[in-house]
Amino acid sequence: MTDTDKQPAMAYPTPEQYETWKAEANEMDMSVSEWMQAMIEAGRKKFDATVEPDESAQELREQRNDLKEQLDLARDRVEELESIVHRGEQEAIREYIEDNPGATFGEITQHVIDTVPERVNRHLDELEGTAVYVEDEAYHPLGGE
C-alpha cells in the first residue's frame, strides 16, 4: 500500500490505554497503527452469539427429578441406618435400667462399657461372610486386604 492509499485517523487514548495498546502491538510484532486497524476491524465483525444447549430443558428437569429421587432414597436409608444404630445402643441402656431401677449415670455408663464386646461380637457375626472374613482370628474385608 502506498501512502496515497491510506487515510489518517486519530484516536485519543489515555496514557494507560496507549501503553497497553503499544505492549499488545509489540507482542504481535505490529505497529500501534496496524494494531489499532486490526482491533477496529475485529470489533466490526458480526459474531453469532447463539449457543445450542447440550440438553433440552425437559431432559434437565428429568435428570433433576431422578437425582432428587436418588437423594431422597439415600436420605431415607441413612436415617434408617442411624435409627438402627441408636436403637441398638438405646435398647441396651433401656434394658439395663429396667433390670436395675434407680441406676445412676455412672452405673449405666459402666454397663455400656462392659457390654460393648458383646454387641461388637453380635455385629461382627452379622458382617461375617457378607462384608468381612476371619483368618487366624483377624478380620479382613471381603474382596481385598
N, C-alpha and C positions, 0 to 999 in steps of 0.2 A: 504494500500500500504506500502510496506517495503522500506527501504532506497535503496535497490538494484534495486527496480522497478522505481527509479527516476533518472533523469539526470539533473545535474545543468545547468543553463543557466544564462547568465549575461546580464544586461542592465545598461546603464549609464545615467539615467535621471538627469536633472538639479536639484538642491536642491528644487526649487519651485515645479517642477513636482513631485518629490518624496513625498513632504509634501502633495500635492493634492492626490496622489495615496494612501498614508497612511491614510488620512482622509476618503476617499471613502471606503477603505478596512475596516476601523473601523466601518463605518456606516452599512456595510454589514456583520459585525461580521466575517471577514476573515483576514488572514494574508496578508501582501503585496504580498508575493509569490503566494498565492492562487488567490488573486485578479488579478495579472498580467496574470496568466494562463487563468482565466475566460475571461478577456478582449481580450486576444490574440485569443482565440477560437471564441469568439463572432465576432471579426473582420474578421475571416477567413470564416464565413458563407456566403453563396451566398444569396442575397436578390433580389427578383423580384421587380424592381422599376417601372414596368408598372402600369399605373392607367387608369381605364376605365372612360371616361368622362360621366357625368350625361346626357349631351345633345350633339347632333351632331352639327357640325359647321353650317349645314343648318338650324337646329332648332334655334340656337343662332342668325343667320342672320335674320330669320323670326321674332323672338322676338324683335331684334333691330329695324327692319323696322316698326313693329307695334308700338313700343314705340316712334319712331321718328315721325310717323304719328300722334299719340296722342299729342305729344309735339307741333307739327306744328298747329294742330287744337286748342289747348289751347292758343298758342301764338296769333293766329288769333282772337280768342274770346276776349282775354284780350285787344288786340289792338282796336277791335270794341267797347268794353265797355268804354275804355279810350276815344275814339273818341266821343262817345255819351255824356259822362260827359263834355268833353271840349266844344263840340258843344253847349250844353245847356248853359254853362256859357258864351261862346263867343257870342252866339246868343243874350243873354240879353244885353251884352255890345254893340254889333253892333246896335241893335235896339235903344238903348239909344242915341248913337252917331248920328244915322240917324235922330232921333227926336230932338236932341239938338246939331246941328253942332257947332264946336268950343268948346265943353265941355272940361273942364280941368281934369287932372288926379284925383284931389280931388273930383270933382263933379261925375265923373264916379264911383269912389270907393264908395262914399256915396250912389249912386243909387244902386250899387250891394248890399251894406249892407242893404239898405231899402227894397229891393225886395227879400231878402233871404227867409223870411217867406212864401211868395207866391210860390216860387219854391219848398220849402220844402213841403208845402201843396200838390202841384202837385205830388211830388214823393211819399208822404205818401198815397195819393189817389190811385196811381198806385199799391202800395205794399199791400194795404188793401185787405184782402181776399185771397191773393196768398202767402204772406210771413209774414204778421202781422195781428193782430186783435185788435180792440179797445174795452176796457171795462172801464167804468167810466172815460172816457176821458184820459185813459192811454193806451199806445201801448205795445203790447206783441208779441213775436214771435209765429208763428203758430207751434203747436206741442210741446210746452214746455214753461217753465217760464224763 
